[in-house]
Amino acid sequence: MKIKKILFPTKFRELAFNSLESLMELKETGLKEVVLTYIIPREEVGFVPFGGYMKDEEERLREQARIRFEDWQQSLSKHGIDSTIRIEVGNPIPQLYRIAEEEKVDLIIAGRKKRTALEKVYVGSHTLDLIRRSKVPVLISKYMVRFEWEGELITRVNDHIFTKPLFATDWSKPSENALKLVSSFKGLTDKVMVTHIIGVKISKNLDKSELRRIERESKERLDNYCDILKKAGLKAEPHLFSGRSSAEIIRVAREHKATMIVMGTTGKDRLREFWLGSVSHRVAEMSELPVLLVP
């Protein structure tokens, strides 16, 4: 599994171009093309009382987006990467599904939401919907973020995101798919931290002997995953912890100075988790790091 074609939708927010440039490292592992996409929300050009459809406004927005994209294309071309421009009108999420299928992309980039002072999440409802329904991996890009850690307000720039990924596995099929994707990062990655969290729901009702058995099995599985990555030419080390899964993943990523988090997309086949939010969704919402979710 390699990333050869990326769908890069944007609203032209601050640092969007910086986020795009940070992905150019993927050329080392096979990136060939980026689909630059802007969805004009229908309500911005839709019918208005006594005015009808605002065709002139649509044309203005299309032209503005095209000019910006053509400037971006020059930078992509310097990196030896082809690009295509898609400018459409409609509901953003359904349009992105359709474009992703038509273009046969390997990865969709989703930008973080602009948080208010009271908010602590980086992912809005539209992005969560994209994560839940996407059939291809989604990267929540967080180029520059501010977050509080141990009483301090920290500003972080996430540029070389593939250098030290934390791969958190729950042994599911999406986790296996994520392992295959991480295996393609040779040349980008210094080391992969392969992590499993024995969740509270599993451990709280177990006696000591049963918990030790699960620990042994988990360590064996982690070692097997590390062996797979090493055979692919990457350095890898196992990390086993116990606790509340999403909080532990974020804690471990911070303490070990990870540059991104990679996970299988959990909760797709469980209705309750689909609507209330799975571990992978909560990590994407709460972590200040870019999060790559693989279905």
N, C-alpha and C positions, 0 to 999 in steps of 0.2 A: 504494500500500500504506500504510494508516493503522492506527494502534492505537486501536481503539474499545472493545475489551473485553479485560480482563486476568483471567487466572487467578492468584490469589494464595494458594498453599498455605502453611501455617505450622505450626510446632510450638510457637509462642508463646515462642520464645527471646528473650533480651534484645535490645532494639532492633528487634524485628520490626515494631512499629507505626511507628517512625521510618522504617524502610525503606519501608513502605507510603506514608507521607505524602510522602516524597521523590518518589514517582511521580505525585503530583497535578499536577505541571507538565504532564503529557501532556494535560490537559484543553484546553490551548491549541491542541493539534493534533488534537482529536477524541475523546479518551477520554470514554466515556459510562457505562461500567459496570465494576465489579470483582466477581469471583466469589471470595468469601472461603471458603477450603477448609481443613478439618482432617480428616486421615485417622487414625482410631484404629487403630494396629497390631493385627492380629488376635491376636497372641500376648499382648497385654495384657488381653484379655477372653475368650480362647479357653478350650477345655476344660481342666480341671485334674483331677488324680486324685480321684475320688469327689465332685467338686464340680460337674461339668458346665459349661455356658456361664455366664459371670458377667454376667448381664443387668443386675444392679444396678450393676456397675462401668461397663458401657457407658453406662447412663443417666446416671451421675454425670459421666463424661467428656463426654458430649454436652451436658449442661446447663452444665458449666463452660465449654466452648468457645462455646456459644450466647451466654452472658452477655458474654463477652469480645468476641465479634464484634458484638453489638448496640451495645456502646460504640464500637467502631471505626466502625460504620455512621453514628453521629451525626456523626463528623468528616467522613466521605465526603459526607454529605448537605450539610454546610456548604460544601463545595467544588462542590456541584451535580452530584455523581456518584452514580448509582444503584448498588445493591449487592445481591448474592444470597448466601445462606449455604448451603454444602454441607458436611455432616458425615457421613462414611461410615466403615465398618469394612472393613479388608482390607489387602492388600499395597499400600503407598503408590504405587509407580510405575505399575503397571497401572491403579490407580484414577484416577490423575491423567490418564493417556492417555484413559480413557473419559470423564471429566468434561470434559476439553478439547474432545473431539469433540462431546459432547452440547451443551455451551454455545457451541460455535463461537467460541472465543476467538481473539484475534489475537496474544497474547503470554502466555507462562508465566513467572512469577517463581520463581527457585530461590534459596534462601538459601545462604550460605556455611556450610561446616562449622565447628564449634568446634575449633580446632587445639589440640594439646597443645604443650608447650614444644619438643619434638623435631621436630614436623612443620613442613613448609614449604609445604604445599599447602592451598588454600582450598576444594577441591572433593572431595567424597566419591564413593564408587562409585555410590551411588544417583543422584546428580545427573549423573554422567557417563553413566549408562544413559539418563537422561531426555534429555540433550543428543543422544546418538547416535540415538535413536529418534523424537524429536519431529518432527512435521510442521509445527509453527509455531515462530516464534522463541522463544528462551529467554534471559532475562536473569539472569545470575548476580549477585545483589545483594550488595554488600559494604559495608554502611552504615558500619561502623567497623572498621578493621583496624590491626594493628601489624605492621611489617615492618622488616627490616634493610636499609639502603642505605648503601654506602660507610662501613661500620663503625659507623653510628649506628642506634639503635632509634627508629623513627618511628611515631607514632600518626596515622592519617589518617581524616577523616570524609568520606565520599562522599555529599554531599547533592544539590547541583545538577549531576547527572551528565551532563545533555545539553548543557552549556554549551560544551564544547570536546572533541568526540569525535575519537578517532583511528580512522579507517576503514582497516583493513588488507586489501588485496585480493590474491588470487592469480589473478584473471581467470576464475575458475570461474563456473558458473551460480549457486551459492549466493552468490558475491560480487556478482553482478549483482542478485540479490534483495535483498541487504543494501544496495546502492546505492539501490534504490527506496525501502527503508524509511527510510534516512537522509534522502532527499529530502523526506520528510514532516515533518522536524523544524524547518521554518521557524517562527520565533518563539521557539524554545527555544535555538537554537544560535548562538553568536557566530562560530564558525569551525570548519570540518571539515578535519582534516589527512588527506589521502588518501595512503596509504603503500603501497609495494610493496617487498618484500625479494627480491632476486635470491639465491636459496638457494645454499648451499655445494654441494649435489649438482649443481646446474646449472652453476655457474661454475668449479668446480675442473678440469674437463677441457676447457675452451674456450681457444682461442688469443686473443690480444689483439683481433684484428679481429672475431671472432665475439662476443666479450664486448661490444665497443663497439656492435655491431649490436643486441644484446639491450637494452643500455642505452638506445639511441635509441628502439627500439620501446616500451620500458617507459615512457619519459618521454612519448611521444605518447599512450599509453593513459591515463596519469595525468592529462594535460592534458584528454583527452576526458571522463574521469570528473568532473574539476573543472568543466568547462563544463556538464555535466548538472546538477550541484549548483547552480551559479550561476544557471542558467535556472530552477531551482526556488526561487530567492530566498535561497540560502545563500552565505556566503563560504566559499571553499575554496582550499587551497594544496597542491601536490604535494610529496611527499618520497620519494626513491628511495635505497635503501641495499642493501648486500650483506652476507651473513653467515649465521649460523644463525637461521632465520626467527623462531622463538618468542622467543629471547633478544633479538634485535634489535627486535622489536615492543615488548617490555616496556621495553627501554632507551630507545627513541625516545619512548614514551608518557611516561616519567618526565622525560626531558630537556626535552620540549616542554610539560610540565605539562598533559597530557590529563586529562579528567575521566572518560572511559570508553573502552573499546575495542570496536569493532564489527567483526565478521568473518562471512564465510560459514562454515557448518559443514563443514569439510573431513573427508575420510576416510569418508564414508557409503557410498561405492560401492567402496572399496578394503578388502578383507578384512583385510589385514595392519594397515593404519592403524586400522581399526575396533576391533581388539582391543588393539593396542599403544599407541594414542593418536596423534592427528593434531596438527598445529600449533595448530589452534584449541582443542583440548582442553588442550594443555600451557599455552597462554596463560591459559585460564580457571583452570587449577590454580594457576599460579605468580604471576600478576599481582595486585597489591593493589587494582587498579581493578575496578569493575563491568565485566563482559564480556557483550556482547549478541551471541548467535550465531544466525545466520539460515540455515535449511536451503534 
